[in-house]
Amino acid sequence: MKKKTVVTLILFGSFTLFLLVWQHLQAVWVGYELQSLLEAMERQRNLNAYLQLELQRLHSPLRIEQVARGKLGLVSVTQGTVIELDPLPLTYAYKN
């Protein structure tokens, strides 16, 4: 073989080997990135589940009543504490 052909084959082989190594490294990097994204997605799902439970707890009528009585000092309506007023006539309500 000619010296030029051998040098060309060595350069082509080296370039091919470089591309194969680069491709493998890229595949490994993509795998790590995918794993990282899957873990982040799982954390977001767990956070979402926690927040859904917290939302249900906050909307609980029992909790709302406890806050109303304990923190706000509200009491239940007893007979005679509610005074019903006659509604305003519609014509008066729309004059403003």
N, C-alpha and C positions, 0 to 999 in steps of 0.2 A: 504494500500500500504506500501511497505517497504520504509524505509528511503533512501536507496540507489537508488531506482527507482525514488523517488521524486527529489532527488538531480540531477539525470541524466536528468530528464525532465526539471528542471529549467535551468540547464546548456545548454541543447539543445535549449530551448526556448530563452534564452539570446543570444546564438550564432546566432540563426535565426534572432532575432530582430536586432542584430548588423549588420548582412549581409544586411538586408532590408534597414536599415538607411544608410549604406555605399553605397549601390546601388543607393538610392535616391540622396545622395550627389554627387555621380559621374555623375548622369544624369543631375543635376542642373549645375555642373561645365562644362560638355560638352555643355550644352545649352548656357552658357555664352561665352565659347570659340567659338562656332559656330557663335554667334551674333557678336563677335569681328572680326572674320574672314570675315563675310559678310560686315561689315562696312569698313574694310580695302580694300576689293575687290571693293566696291563702290567708295572709294576714288581713287583707282587706275584707275577705269574706267573714273572718272571725270578728272583726270590728263591726261589720254590718249586723251580724247576728246579735252581738252585745248591744248595739244601739237600738235594734228592734225591740229587744227585751226591756231595755231602759225606757223606751217610748211607751210600751204597754204598761209598765209600772207607773210611769208618771200620769198616764191617763186613767188609772184605776180609780173608780168612784170612792172606794174605801180610803185611799191615800188622799184624795182631794178633800174628803170630809175631815180627815185627821189634820191636814194643814189648815183648813178653814177654822176648825175648833181650837187647835193648839196654838198655831202661830198668829192667826189673825183674830182670834177671840170671838169668832162668830158663833151664834147660837141658833138652834132650830126655831122655826116660826111657831109661835103659840097662837091660840085663838084670841083674836082681838088686837094683835099687833100689826096686822095688815089692814090698811085703810084703803078701800077701793074708791077711786074718784070717778066722777062722771066723765066720759070722754068729751073732748072738745068737739064742737060741731066742725065738720069738714071745711065749711066756708071760712071759719076763723083760723083754722090751722094753715090755710093756704094764702092768707092775706100778707104774711111777712114775706 
